[in-house]
Amino acid sequence: MKAIIVSGGSAPSRKLIEEEIDEDSILICADGGANCLYEYKIIPDYLIGDFDSIDKDVLTFFKSKECSIDTYPRAKDFTDTEIAVEKSLALKADKIVMLGCTGTRVDHVLANLGMLLKCSRSGVKAYIKDEHNTIELLCKTTTIKGYPGETFSLHAYCNVVKNLNIIGARYKLSNYDLALGDARTVSNEFIQEEARIVFDSGMLLCMHSKD
């Protein structure tokens, strides 16, 4: 089962949301993410948060619908997005797609990247998506997919990624130890529909970008 989370960052388009929804998915809305769902006339399965950023009329509307609502205090030790991730894991999702998780609040963007790690530690594959980017955490050798000319970047999400190789991309790399903060693997390019990312240990943030 796939869980789709809509959070209160930059609002995803209706198209992006509808591309992710299928008959087996569940839709979980974190607080202010409900504002765009209201605009699109999409009813989530769950609405979660402290509701400090949702419009009052929107909250009233969803309370009248068949939508499970979980209210949390504003003073808490976790973000609304993290609550939504925990709900997804509790519901036994095997894939989580996080929308509305990028935007102007860089502190929240960084926290949301951490949710990729939380999901990985629970054995669940997770993605952050917006109109221009798909972000995932790679913890083992992986084949990534895209179209020729599209951009992808890799960032170490640990002290060092050992013996990194990039195969089948514009800029190849062989047996390189990629340290945290090393920008060598930014803005690579697909030259075919697959690129192979091979490494011995560590974790990589992979950002697939489309301008």
PyMOL commands that place a pseudoatom at each C-alpha (Angstrom):
pseudoatom trace, name=CA, resn=MET, resi=1, chain=A, elem=C, hetatm=0, pos=[0.000, 0.000, 0.000]
pseudoatom trace, name=CA, resn=LYS, resi=2, chain=A, elem=C, hetatm=0, pos=[1.224, 3.457, -0.909]
pseudoatom trace, name=CA, resn=ALA, resi=3, chain=A, elem=C, hetatm=0, pos=[0.712, 6.393, 1.447]
pseudoatom trace, name=CA, resn=ILE, resi=4, chain=A, elem=C, hetatm=0, pos=[0.569, 9.864, -0.080]
pseudoatom trace, name=CA, resn=ILE, resi=5, chain=A, elem=C, hetatm=0, pos=[1.287, 12.697, 2.337]
pseudoatom trace, name=CA, resn=VAL, resi=6, chain=A, elem=C, hetatm=0, pos=[0.357, 16.277, 1.496]
pseudoatom trace, name=CA, resn=SER, resi=7, chain=A, elem=C, hetatm=0, pos=[2.091, 18.772, 3.790]
pseudoatom trace, name=CA, resn=GLY, resi=8, chain=A, elem=C, hetatm=0, pos=[1.944, 22.534, 4.159]
pseudoatom trace, name=CA, resn=GLY, resi=9, chain=A, elem=C, hetatm=0, pos=[4.950, 23.634, 2.101]
pseudoatom trace, name=CA, resn=SER, resi=10, chain=A, elem=C, hetatm=0, pos=[4.637, 24.802, -1.493]
pseudoatom trace, name=CA, resn=ALA, resi=11, chain=A, elem=C, hetatm=0, pos=[1.300, 23.406, -2.639]
pseudoatom trace, name=CA, resn=PRO, resi=12, chain=A, elem=C, hetatm=0, pos=[1.525, 20.526, -5.112]
pseudoatom trace, name=CA, resn=SER, resi=13, chain=A, elem=C, hetatm=0, pos=[-0.532, 20.801, -8.271]
pseudoatom trace, name=CA, resn=ARG, resi=14, chain=A, elem=C, hetatm=0, pos=[-3.723, 18.823, -8.703]
pseudoatom trace, name=CA, resn=LYS, resi=15, chain=A, elem=C, hetatm=0, pos=[-1.958, 16.901, -11.490]
pseudoatom trace, name=CA, resn=LEU, resi=16, chain=A, elem=C, hetatm=0, pos=[0.917, 15.856, -9.222]
pseudoatom trace, name=CA, resn=ILE, resi=17, chain=A, elem=C, hetatm=0, pos=[-1.474, 14.621, -6.534]
pseudoatom trace, name=CA, resn=GLU, resi=18, chain=A, elem=C, hetatm=0, pos=[-3.724, 12.769, -8.953]
pseudoatom trace, name=CA, resn=GLU, resi=19, chain=A, elem=C, hetatm=0, pos=[-0.733, 11.074, -10.612]
pseudoatom trace, name=CA, resn=GLU, resi=20, chain=A, elem=C, hetatm=0, pos=[0.067, 9.438, -7.271]
pseudoatom trace, name=CA, resn=ILE, resi=21, chain=A, elem=C, hetatm=0, pos=[-3.447, 8.388, -6.246]
pseudoatom trace, name=CA, resn=ASP, resi=22, chain=A, elem=C, hetatm=0, pos=[-4.532, 4.867, -7.147]
pseudoatom trace, name=CA, resn=GLU, resi=23, chain=A, elem=C, hetatm=0, pos=[-7.146, 2.440, -5.860]
pseudoatom trace, name=CA, resn=ASP, resi=24, chain=A, elem=C, hetatm=0, pos=[-4.798, 1.003, -3.229]
pseudoatom trace, name=CA, resn=SER, resi=25, chain=A, elem=C, hetatm=0, pos=[-3.322, 4.268, -1.934]
pseudoatom trace, name=CA, resn=ILE, resi=26, chain=A, elem=C, hetatm=0, pos=[-4.249, 6.267, 1.146]
pseudoatom trace, name=CA, resn=LEU, resi=27, chain=A, elem=C, hetatm=0, pos=[-4.107, 10.057, 1.299]
pseudoatom trace, name=CA, resn=ILE, resi=28, chain=A, elem=C, hetatm=0, pos=[-2.871, 11.668, 4.517]
pseudoatom trace, name=CA, resn=CYS, resi=29, chain=A, elem=C, hetatm=0, pos=[-2.961, 15.424, 4.887]
pseudoatom trace, name=CA, resn=ALA, resi=30, chain=A, elem=C, hetatm=0, pos=[-0.715, 17.277, 7.343]
pseudoatom trace, name=CA, resn=ASP, resi=31, chain=A, elem=C, hetatm=0, pos=[-2.301, 20.506, 8.610]
pseudoatom trace, name=CA, resn=GLY, resi=32, chain=A, elem=C, hetatm=0, pos=[-1.986, 23.321, 6.028]
pseudoatom trace, name=CA, resn=GLY, resi=33, chain=A, elem=C, hetatm=0, pos=[-1.677, 20.839, 3.192]
pseudoatom trace, name=CA, resn=ALA, resi=34, chain=A, elem=C, hetatm=0, pos=[-5.458, 20.607, 3.454]
pseudoatom trace, name=CA, resn=ASN, resi=35, chain=A, elem=C, hetatm=0, pos=[-5.871, 24.065, 1.943]
pseudoatom trace, name=CA, resn=CYS, resi=36, chain=A, elem=C, hetatm=0, pos=[-4.892, 22.917, -1.545]
pseudoatom trace, name=CA, resn=LEU, resi=37, chain=A, elem=C, hetatm=0, pos=[-6.918, 19.698, -1.237]
pseudoatom trace, name=CA, resn=TYR, resi=38, chain=A, elem=C, hetatm=0, pos=[-9.960, 21.829, -0.433]
pseudoatom trace, name=CA, resn=GLU, resi=39, chain=A, elem=C, hetatm=0, pos=[-9.291, 23.926, -3.528]
pseudoatom trace, name=CA, resn=TYR, resi=40, chain=A, elem=C, hetatm=0, pos=[-8.975, 20.780, -5.659]
pseudoatom trace, name=CA, resn=LYS, resi=41, chain=A, elem=C, hetatm=0, pos=[-12.063, 19.149, -4.070]
pseudoatom trace, name=CA, resn=ILE, resi=42, chain=A, elem=C, hetatm=0, pos=[-10.001, 16.136, -2.973]
pseudoatom trace, name=CA, resn=ILE, resi=43, chain=A, elem=C, hetatm=0, pos=[-10.986, 14.506, 0.330]
pseudoatom trace, name=CA, resn=PRO, resi=44, chain=A, elem=C, hetatm=0, pos=[-8.099, 12.920, 2.274]
pseudoatom trace, name=CA, resn=ASP, resi=45, chain=A, elem=C, hetatm=0, pos=[-8.467, 9.715, 4.248]
pseudoatom trace, name=CA, resn=TYR, resi=46, chain=A, elem=C, hetatm=0, pos=[-6.742, 11.307, 7.240]
pseudoatom trace, name=CA, resn=LEU, resi=47, chain=A, elem=C, hetatm=0, pos=[-6.219, 14.903, 8.349]
pseudoatom trace, name=CA, resn=ILE, resi=48, chain=A, elem=C, hetatm=0, pos=[-3.501, 15.256, 10.974]
pseudoatom trace, name=CA, resn=GLY, resi=49, chain=A, elem=C, hetatm=0, pos=[-1.787, 18.074, 12.856]
pseudoatom trace, name=CA, resn=ASP, resi=50, chain=A, elem=C, hetatm=0, pos=[-2.107, 20.918, 15.318]
pseudoatom trace, name=CA, resn=PHE, resi=51, chain=A, elem=C, hetatm=0, pos=[-4.106, 22.895, 12.736]
pseudoatom trace, name=CA, resn=ASP, resi=52, chain=A, elem=C, hetatm=0, pos=[-2.272, 26.181, 13.177]
pseudoatom trace, name=CA, resn=SER, resi=53, chain=A, elem=C, hetatm=0, pos=[-1.882, 26.694, 9.421]
pseudoatom trace, name=CA, resn=ILE, resi=54, chain=A, elem=C, hetatm=0, pos=[-5.097, 25.276, 7.978]
pseudoatom trace, name=CA, resn=ASP, resi=55, chain=A, elem=C, hetatm=0, pos=[-7.801, 27.791, 7.075]
pseudoatom trace, name=CA, resn=LYS, resi=56, chain=A, elem=C, hetatm=0, pos=[-10.655, 27.599, 9.596]
pseudoatom trace, name=CA, resn=ASP, resi=57, chain=A, elem=C, hetatm=0, pos=[-13.278, 27.193, 6.882]
pseudoatom trace, name=CA, resn=VAL, resi=58, chain=A, elem=C, hetatm=0, pos=[-11.274, 24.339, 5.383]
pseudoatom trace, name=CA, resn=LEU, resi=59, chain=A, elem=C, hetatm=0, pos=[-11.063, 22.529, 8.725]
pseudoatom trace, name=CA, resn=THR, resi=60, chain=A, elem=C, hetatm=0, pos=[-14.804, 22.960, 9.230]
pseudoatom trace, name=CA, resn=PHE, resi=61, chain=A, elem=C, hetatm=0, pos=[-15.445, 21.573, 5.744]
pseudoatom trace, name=CA, resn=PHE, resi=62, chain=A, elem=C, hetatm=0, pos=[-13.343, 18.449, 6.256]
pseudoatom trace, name=CA, resn=LYS, resi=63, chain=A, elem=C, hetatm=0, pos=[-14.924, 17.813, 9.652]
pseudoatom trace, name=CA, resn=SER, resi=64, chain=A, elem=C, hetatm=0, pos=[-18.217, 17.420, 7.797]
pseudoatom trace, name=CA, resn=LYS, resi=65, chain=A, elem=C, hetatm=0, pos=[-16.767, 14.810, 5.427]
pseudoatom trace, name=CA, resn=GLU, resi=66, chain=A, elem=C, hetatm=0, pos=[-15.769, 11.173, 5.797]
pseudoatom trace, name=CA, resn=CYS, resi=67, chain=A, elem=C, hetatm=0, pos=[-12.267, 12.089, 6.844]
pseudoatom trace, name=CA, resn=SER, resi=68, chain=A, elem=C, hetatm=0, pos=[-10.545, 10.831, 9.992]
pseudoatom trace, name=CA, resn=ILE, resi=69, chain=A, elem=C, hetatm=0, pos=[-9.185, 13.824, 11.930]
pseudoatom trace, name=CA, resn=ASP, resi=70, chain=A, elem=C, hetatm=0, pos=[-6.391, 13.559, 14.519]
pseudoatom trace, name=CA, resn=THR, resi=71, chain=A, elem=C, hetatm=0, pos=[-5.713, 16.757, 16.479]
pseudoatom trace, name=CA, resn=TYR, resi=72, chain=A, elem=C, hetatm=0, pos=[-2.410, 17.395, 18.267]
pseudoatom trace, name=CA, resn=PRO, resi=73, chain=A, elem=C, hetatm=0, pos=[-1.317, 20.230, 20.585]
pseudoatom trace, name=CA, resn=ARG, resi=74, chain=A, elem=C, hetatm=0, pos=[0.642, 23.066, 19.024]
pseudoatom trace, name=CA, resn=ALA, resi=75, chain=A, elem=C, hetatm=0, pos=[3.440, 22.622, 21.592]
pseudoatom trace, name=CA, resn=LYS, resi=76, chain=A, elem=C, hetatm=0, pos=[4.850, 19.239, 20.616]
pseudoatom trace, name=CA, resn=ASP, resi=77, chain=A, elem=C, hetatm=0, pos=[8.163, 17.523, 19.920]
pseudoatom trace, name=CA, resn=PHE, resi=78, chain=A, elem=C, hetatm=0, pos=[7.545, 16.622, 16.271]
pseudoatom trace, name=CA, resn=THR, resi=79, chain=A, elem=C, hetatm=0, pos=[6.389, 18.278, 13.075]
pseudoatom trace, name=CA, resn=ASP, resi=80, chain=A, elem=C, hetatm=0, pos=[3.017, 17.672, 11.468]
pseudoatom trace, name=CA, resn=THR, resi=81, chain=A, elem=C, hetatm=0, pos=[4.789, 15.951, 8.579]
pseudoatom trace, name=CA, resn=GLU, resi=82, chain=A, elem=C, hetatm=0, pos=[6.507, 13.562, 10.979]
pseudoatom trace, name=CA, resn=ILE, resi=83, chain=A, elem=C, hetatm=0, pos=[3.126, 12.725, 12.516]
pseudoatom trace, name=CA, resn=ALA, resi=84, chain=A, elem=C, hetatm=0, pos=[1.859, 11.922, 9.020]
pseudoatom trace, name=CA, resn=VAL, resi=85, chain=A, elem=C, hetatm=0, pos=[4.896, 9.727, 8.352]
pseudoatom trace, name=CA, resn=GLU, resi=86, chain=A, elem=C, hetatm=0, pos=[4.361, 7.871, 11.632]
pseudoatom trace, name=CA, resn=LYS, resi=87, chain=A, elem=C, hetatm=0, pos=[0.702, 7.375, 10.695]
pseudoatom trace, name=CA, resn=SER, resi=88, chain=A, elem=C, hetatm=0, pos=[1.758, 5.951, 7.324]
pseudoatom trace, name=CA, resn=LEU, resi=89, chain=A, elem=C, hetatm=0, pos=[4.138, 3.517, 8.992]
pseudoatom trace, name=CA, resn=ALA, resi=90, chain=A, elem=C, hetatm=0, pos=[1.486, 2.494, 11.530]
pseudoatom trace, name=CA, resn=LEU, resi=91, chain=A, elem=C, hetatm=0, pos=[-0.883, 1.750, 8.642]
pseudoatom trace, name=CA, resn=LYS, resi=92, chain=A, elem=C, hetatm=0, pos=[1.793, -0.562, 7.157]
pseudoatom trace, name=CA, resn=ALA, resi=93, chain=A, elem=C, hetatm=0, pos=[2.495, 1.462, 4.037]
pseudoatom trace, name=CA, resn=ASP, resi=94, chain=A, elem=C, hetatm=0, pos=[5.284, -0.073, 1.967]
pseudoatom trace, name=CA, resn=LYS, resi=95, chain=A, elem=C, hetatm=0, pos=[5.860, 3.124, -0.025]
pseudoatom trace, name=CA, resn=ILE, resi=96, chain=A, elem=C, hetatm=0, pos=[5.454, 6.756, 1.018]
pseudoatom trace, name=CA, resn=VAL, resi=97, chain=A, elem=C, hetatm=0, pos=[5.287, 9.736, -1.339]
pseudoatom trace, name=CA, resn=MET, resi=98, chain=A, elem=C, hetatm=0, pos=[5.602, 13.122, 0.355]
pseudoatom trace, name=CA, resn=LEU, resi=99, chain=A, elem=C, hetatm=0, pos=[4.149, 16.166, -1.420]
pseudoatom trace, name=CA, resn=GLY, resi=100, chain=A, elem=C, hetatm=0, pos=[4.105, 19.763, -0.223]
pseudoatom trace, name=CA, resn=CYS, resi=101, chain=A, elem=C, hetatm=0, pos=[7.376, 19.115, 1.611]
pseudoatom trace, name=CA, resn=THR, resi=102, chain=A, elem=C, hetatm=0, pos=[9.554, 21.695, -0.156]
pseudoatom trace, name=CA, resn=GLY, resi=103, chain=A, elem=C, hetatm=0, pos=[9.214, 25.458, -0.246]
pseudoatom trace, name=CA, resn=THR, resi=104, chain=A, elem=C, hetatm=0, pos=[10.356, 28.611, 1.513]
pseudoatom trace, name=CA, resn=ARG, resi=105, chain=A, elem=C, hetatm=0, pos=[10.929, 27.101, 4.972]
pseudoatom trace, name=CA, resn=VAL, resi=106, chain=A, elem=C, hetatm=0, pos=[14.367, 25.540, 4.615]
pseudoatom trace, name=CA, resn=ASP, resi=107, chain=A, elem=C, hetatm=0, pos=[14.241, 24.290, 8.214]
pseudoatom trace, name=CA, resn=HIS, resi=108, chain=A, elem=C, hetatm=0, pos=[11.198, 22.198, 7.356]
pseudoatom trace, name=CA, resn=VAL, resi=109, chain=A, elem=C, hetatm=0, pos=[12.762, 21.019, 4.090]
pseudoatom trace, name=CA, resn=LEU, resi=110, chain=A, elem=C, hetatm=0, pos=[15.775, 19.700, 6.019]
pseudoatom trace, name=CA, resn=ALA, resi=111, chain=A, elem=C, hetatm=0, pos=[13.484, 18.039, 8.559]
pseudoatom trace, name=CA, resn=ASN, resi=112, chain=A, elem=C, hetatm=0, pos=[11.531, 16.430, 5.731]
pseudoatom trace, name=CA, resn=LEU, resi=113, chain=A, elem=C, hetatm=0, pos=[14.729, 15.029, 4.220]
pseudoatom trace, name=CA, resn=GLY, resi=114, chain=A, elem=C, hetatm=0, pos=[15.211, 13.382, 7.597]
pseudoatom trace, name=CA, resn=MET, resi=115, chain=A, elem=C, hetatm=0, pos=[11.858, 11.654, 7.112]
pseudoatom trace, name=CA, resn=LEU, resi=116, chain=A, elem=C, hetatm=0, pos=[13.407, 9.755, 4.194]
pseudoatom trace, name=CA, resn=LEU, resi=117, chain=A, elem=C, hetatm=0, pos=[15.912, 8.316, 6.663]
pseudoatom trace, name=CA, resn=LYS, resi=118, chain=A, elem=C, hetatm=0, pos=[13.187, 7.529, 9.210]
pseudoatom trace, name=CA, resn=CYS, resi=119, chain=A, elem=C, hetatm=0, pos=[11.275, 5.603, 6.554]
pseudoatom trace, name=CA, resn=SER, resi=120, chain=A, elem=C, hetatm=0, pos=[14.388, 3.783, 5.362]
pseudoatom trace, name=CA, resn=ARG, resi=121, chain=A, elem=C, hetatm=0, pos=[15.158, 2.645, 8.905]
pseudoatom trace, name=CA, resn=SER, resi=122, chain=A, elem=C, hetatm=0, pos=[11.646, 1.177, 9.009]
pseudoatom trace, name=CA, resn=GLY, resi=123, chain=A, elem=C, hetatm=0, pos=[12.234, -0.670, 5.740]
pseudoatom trace, name=CA, resn=VAL, resi=124, chain=A, elem=C, hetatm=0, pos=[9.921, 1.593, 3.736]
pseudoatom trace, name=CA, resn=LYS, resi=125, chain=A, elem=C, hetatm=0, pos=[10.888, 3.378, 0.516]
pseudoatom trace, name=CA, resn=ALA, resi=126, chain=A, elem=C, hetatm=0, pos=[9.981, 7.061, 0.550]
pseudoatom trace, name=CA, resn=TYR, resi=127, chain=A, elem=C, hetatm=0, pos=[10.157, 9.948, -1.895]
pseudoatom trace, name=CA, resn=ILE, resi=128, chain=A, elem=C, hetatm=0, pos=[9.777, 13.713, -1.680]
pseudoatom trace, name=CA, resn=LYS, resi=129, chain=A, elem=C, hetatm=0, pos=[8.268, 15.126, -4.870]
pseudoatom trace, name=CA, resn=ASP, resi=130, chain=A, elem=C, hetatm=0, pos=[7.412, 18.568, -6.166]
pseudoatom trace, name=CA, resn=GLU, resi=131, chain=A, elem=C, hetatm=0, pos=[6.813, 19.987, -9.637]
pseudoatom trace, name=CA, resn=HIS, resi=132, chain=A, elem=C, hetatm=0, pos=[10.526, 19.911, -10.493]
pseudoatom trace, name=CA, resn=ASN, resi=133, chain=A, elem=C, hetatm=0, pos=[12.222, 17.371, -8.219]
pseudoatom trace, name=CA, resn=THR, resi=134, chain=A, elem=C, hetatm=0, pos=[12.037, 13.825, -6.931]
pseudoatom trace, name=CA, resn=ILE, resi=135, chain=A, elem=C, hetatm=0, pos=[14.244, 13.121, -3.915]
pseudoatom trace, name=CA, resn=GLU, resi=136, chain=A, elem=C, hetatm=0, pos=[15.033, 9.688, -2.524]
pseudoatom trace, name=CA, resn=LEU, resi=137, chain=A, elem=C, hetatm=0, pos=[17.562, 8.162, -0.153]
pseudoatom trace, name=CA, resn=LEU, resi=138, chain=A, elem=C, hetatm=0, pos=[19.835, 5.474, -1.589]
pseudoatom trace, name=CA, resn=CYS, resi=139, chain=A, elem=C, hetatm=0, pos=[21.229, 3.030, 0.964]
pseudoatom trace, name=CA, resn=LYS, resi=140, chain=A, elem=C, hetatm=0, pos=[22.565, 0.447, -1.469]
pseudoatom trace, name=CA, resn=THR, resi=141, chain=A, elem=C, hetatm=0, pos=[23.574, 0.055, -5.097]
pseudoatom trace, name=CA, resn=THR, resi=142, chain=A, elem=C, hetatm=0, pos=[20.643, 1.203, -7.230]
pseudoatom trace, name=CA, resn=THR, resi=143, chain=A, elem=C, hetatm=0, pos=[19.572, 1.751, -10.828]
pseudoatom trace, name=CA, resn=ILE, resi=144, chain=A, elem=C, hetatm=0, pos=[17.905, 5.148, -11.214]
pseudoatom trace, name=CA, resn=LYS, resi=145, chain=A, elem=C, hetatm=0, pos=[15.638, 5.989, -14.139]
pseudoatom trace, name=CA, resn=GLY, resi=146, chain=A, elem=C, hetatm=0, pos=[15.049, 9.129, -16.170]
pseudoatom trace, name=CA, resn=TYR, resi=147, chain=A, elem=C, hetatm=0, pos=[15.041, 10.511, -19.687]
pseudoatom trace, name=CA, resn=PRO, resi=148, chain=A, elem=C, hetatm=0, pos=[18.103, 11.650, -21.653]
pseudoatom trace, name=CA, resn=GLY, resi=149, chain=A, elem=C, hetatm=0, pos=[18.935, 15.246, -20.794]
pseudoatom trace, name=CA, resn=GLU, resi=150, chain=A, elem=C, hetatm=0, pos=[17.338, 15.198, -17.351]
pseudoatom trace, name=CA, resn=THR, resi=151, chain=A, elem=C, hetatm=0, pos=[19.496, 16.111, -14.368]
pseudoatom trace, name=CA, resn=PHE, resi=152, chain=A, elem=C, hetatm=0, pos=[20.289, 14.171, -11.220]
pseudoatom trace, name=CA, resn=SER, resi=153, chain=A, elem=C, hetatm=0, pos=[22.526, 14.999, -8.278]
pseudoatom trace, name=CA, resn=LEU, resi=154, chain=A, elem=C, hetatm=0, pos=[23.958, 12.883, -5.490]
pseudoatom trace, name=CA, resn=HIS, resi=155, chain=A, elem=C, hetatm=0, pos=[24.792, 14.154, -2.002]
pseudoatom trace, name=CA, resn=ALA, resi=156, chain=A, elem=C, hetatm=0, pos=[26.433, 12.160, 0.775]
pseudoatom trace, name=CA, resn=TYR, resi=157, chain=A, elem=C, hetatm=0, pos=[24.004, 11.794, 3.695]
pseudoatom trace, name=CA, resn=CYS, resi=158, chain=A, elem=C, hetatm=0, pos=[26.673, 10.435, 6.029]
pseudoatom trace, name=CA, resn=ASN, resi=159, chain=A, elem=C, hetatm=0, pos=[30.346, 11.137, 6.725]
pseudoatom trace, name=CA, resn=VAL, resi=160, chain=A, elem=C, hetatm=0, pos=[31.520, 9.355, 3.589]
pseudoatom trace, name=CA, resn=VAL, resi=161, chain=A, elem=C, hetatm=0, pos=[30.061, 7.162, 0.835]
pseudoatom trace, name=CA, resn=LYS, resi=162, chain=A, elem=C, hetatm=0, pos=[32.726, 4.583, 0.076]
pseudoatom trace, name=CA, resn=ASN, resi=163, chain=A, elem=C, hetatm=0, pos=[33.851, 3.536, -3.388]
pseudoatom trace, name=CA, resn=LEU, resi=164, chain=A, elem=C, hetatm=0, pos=[31.139, 5.359, -5.342]
pseudoatom trace, name=CA, resn=ASN, resi=165, chain=A, elem=C, hetatm=0, pos=[30.743, 4.576, -9.039]
pseudoatom trace, name=CA, resn=ILE, resi=166, chain=A, elem=C, hetatm=0, pos=[28.360, 6.283, -11.477]
pseudoatom trace, name=CA, resn=ILE, resi=167, chain=A, elem=C, hetatm=0, pos=[27.773, 4.227, -14.612]
pseudoatom trace, name=CA, resn=GLY, resi=168, chain=A, elem=C, hetatm=0, pos=[25.806, 5.160, -17.718]
pseudoatom trace, name=CA, resn=ALA, resi=169, chain=A, elem=C, hetatm=0, pos=[25.531, 8.909, -17.052]
pseudoatom trace, name=CA, resn=ARG, resi=170, chain=A, elem=C, hetatm=0, pos=[27.058, 11.980, -18.711]
pseudoatom trace, name=CA, resn=TYR, resi=171, chain=A, elem=C, hetatm=0, pos=[29.709, 12.285, -16.004]
pseudoatom trace, name=CA, resn=LYS, resi=172, chain=A, elem=C, hetatm=0, pos=[31.028, 8.909, -14.937]
pseudoatom trace, name=CA, resn=LEU, resi=173, chain=A, elem=C, hetatm=0, pos=[32.761, 8.313, -11.630]
pseudoatom trace, name=CA, resn=SER, resi=174, chain=A, elem=C, hetatm=0, pos=[34.933, 5.427, -10.495]
pseudoatom trace, name=CA, resn=ASN, resi=175, chain=A, elem=C, hetatm=0, pos=[35.946, 4.248, -7.028]
pseudoatom trace, name=CA, resn=TYR, resi=176, chain=A, elem=C, hetatm=0, pos=[35.435, 7.659, -5.396]
pseudoatom trace, name=CA, resn=ASP, resi=177, chain=A, elem=C, hetatm=0, pos=[34.931, 8.290, -1.690]
pseudoatom trace, name=CA, resn=LEU, resi=178, chain=A, elem=C, hetatm=0, pos=[32.262, 11.006, -1.552]
pseudoatom trace, name=CA, resn=ALA, resi=179, chain=A, elem=C, hetatm=0, pos=[32.481, 12.957, 1.697]
pseudoatom trace, name=CA, resn=LEU, resi=180, chain=A, elem=C, hetatm=0, pos=[29.717, 14.960, 3.329]
pseudoatom trace, name=CA, resn=GLY, resi=181, chain=A, elem=C, hetatm=0, pos=[29.787, 18.432, 1.759]
pseudoatom trace, name=CA, resn=ASP, resi=182, chain=A, elem=C, hetatm=0, pos=[31.593, 17.331, -1.411]
pseudoatom trace, name=CA, resn=ALA, resi=183, chain=A, elem=C, hetatm=0, pos=[29.759, 18.832, -4.421]
pseudoatom trace, name=CA, resn=ARG, resi=184, chain=A, elem=C, hetatm=0, pos=[31.490, 16.765, -7.102]
pseudoatom trace, name=CA, resn=THR, resi=185, chain=A, elem=C, hetatm=0, pos=[28.338, 14.762, -7.878]
pseudoatom trace, name=CA, resn=VAL, resi=186, chain=A, elem=C, hetatm=0, pos=[25.967, 17.705, -8.384]
pseudoatom trace, name=CA, resn=SER, resi=187, chain=A, elem=C, hetatm=0, pos=[24.235, 18.171, -11.781]
pseudoatom trace, name=CA, resn=ASN, resi=188, chain=A, elem=C, hetatm=0, pos=[24.942, 14.948, -13.599]
pseudoatom trace, name=CA, resn=GLU, resi=189, chain=A, elem=C, hetatm=0, pos=[22.834, 14.044, -16.628]
pseudoatom trace, name=CA, resn=PHE, resi=190, chain=A, elem=C, hetatm=0, pos=[21.022, 11.004, -17.969]
pseudoatom trace, name=CA, resn=ILE, resi=191, chain=A, elem=C, hetatm=0, pos=[22.250, 9.965, -21.426]
pseudoatom trace, name=CA, resn=GLN, resi=192, chain=A, elem=C, hetatm=0, pos=[19.919, 6.975, -21.549]
pseudoatom trace, name=CA, resn=GLU, resi=193, chain=A, elem=C, hetatm=0, pos=[16.923, 5.884, -19.496]
pseudoatom trace, name=CA, resn=GLU, resi=194, chain=A, elem=C, hetatm=0, pos=[18.954, 4.282, -16.705]
pseudoatom trace, name=CA, resn=ALA, resi=195, chain=A, elem=C, hetatm=0, pos=[22.062, 5.098, -14.692]
pseudoatom trace, name=CA, resn=ARG, resi=196, chain=A, elem=C, hetatm=0, pos=[23.721, 2.757, -12.229]
pseudoatom trace, name=CA, resn=ILE, resi=197, chain=A, elem=C, hetatm=0, pos=[24.780, 4.073, -8.808]
pseudoatom trace, name=CA, resn=VAL, resi=198, chain=A, elem=C, hetatm=0, pos=[27.177, 1.613, -7.181]
pseudoatom trace, name=CA, resn=PHE, resi=199, chain=A, elem=C, hetatm=0, pos=[28.785, 2.018, -3.751]
pseudoatom trace, name=CA, resn=ASP, resi=200, chain=A, elem=C, hetatm=0, pos=[30.094, -0.118, -0.912]
pseudoatom trace, name=CA, resn=SER, resi=201, chain=A, elem=C, hetatm=0, pos=[28.699, 1.726, 2.107]
pseudoatom trace, name=CA, resn=GLY, resi=202, chain=A, elem=C, hetatm=0, pos=[27.001, 4.937, 3.182]
pseudoatom trace, name=CA, resn=MET, resi=203, chain=A, elem=C, hetatm=0, pos=[23.855, 6.805, 2.159]
pseudoatom trace, name=CA, resn=LEU, resi=204, chain=A, elem=C, hetatm=0, pos=[23.140, 9.129, -0.748]
pseudoatom trace, name=CA, resn=LEU, resi=205, chain=A, elem=C, hetatm=0, pos=[20.427, 11.687, -1.311]
pseudoatom trace, name=CA, resn=CYS, resi=206, chain=A, elem=C, hetatm=0, pos=[19.490, 11.368, -4.981]
pseudoatom trace, name=CA, resn=MET, resi=207, chain=A, elem=C, hetatm=0, pos=[17.745, 14.389, -6.496]
pseudoatom trace, name=CA, resn=HIS, resi=208, chain=A, elem=C, hetatm=0, pos=[16.216, 13.929, -9.948]
pseudoatom trace, name=CA, resn=SER, resi=209, chain=A, elem=C, hetatm=0, pos=[15.417, 17.383, -11.324]
pseudoatom trace, name=CA, resn=LYS, resi=210, chain=A, elem=C, hetatm=0, pos=[13.418, 18.680, -14.286]
pseudoatom trace, name=CA, resn=ASP, resi=211, chain=A, elem=C, hetatm=0, pos=[13.496, 22.399, -15.128]
for i in range(1, 211): cmd.bond("trace and resi %d" % i, "trace and resi %d" % (i + 1))
show_as sticks, trace
zoom trace
